[in-house]
Amino acid sequence: MKLQILGTGCAKCDALKQATEKAVQMLGVPYELEKVTDLRQIMSFGVMTTPALVVNGKVKVSGKVPSVEEIKVLLV
């Protein structure tokens, strides 16, 4: 599973990264996590508000930090 955290490095971006890692570890699935900070790359996903979570190339959430439980649902 390829996961990408889109954001410029703000506190919310870090919170999303930590929550996502926790959710994936709880699910026990193999994953690759990439942090995307380049604004052009972020905009190429059509994301206007960060942070955003991209799973296998699809934007699952943007503009907020969901709970670990919410992230688990997005990943399944």
N, C-alpha and C positions, 0 to 999 in steps of 0.2 A: 504494500500500500504506500503510495507516494503522498505525503502531506506537505503542504506549503503554508507558512504563516506569512501573510502579506502585511507589511507595516514598516514604518520608518525607525522603529526602535524605541517607541514610547513605553510607558509602564503597562498600558493595556495590551500592547503587542507581546510583551514578556509574560504577562498573566495568561494570555491565550496560548502561548507556547507551552508554559508549564501545565496548564489544564489539559491541553491536547496530549502531551506526553503521558500524563497520569492516566487519561482515559484509554489510550492505546495499550499501555502496560497492563491495565486492568483487564482488557479484552484478550491480551496475550497473542496479538497478531504481529507478524513481522512488519516493520515500517521503515521508511526513509523520511527524515524530516529536513526540510530546507526553509531557511528564513530568507524572504525576498524583501529587500529594502529599496531597490531601484524603482523610482516613481514611474518610469515608462513601462517597466515590466508589470508593475501593479495595475496600471491603467489598461494594459493589454488584456487583463481579465475582466474589464468592465467594472472594476471596483472603484467607487468614489469615496467611500469612507472606510477607514481602517480602525482596528485590525480586521483581517479577514482570514478565513480558513478555507483552503482549497484541498479537496480530496480527489486524487487521481484526475487532476485537471479540471474539476468542477467546483465552482464556488459554492460552499455550503452555508456560510454565514459571513456577514460583514457588518461593521459598525458597532459591534458589541462583543463582550466576552461571555459566552455561554458557560453554564456550569459543567462540571466533569460529566455528570449524568446526561445532560443534553448533548454533549459532544459524543458520548458513547452511542447514542441513538443515531447521530449523523454519520457515524463511521460504519454502521452495520448495513 
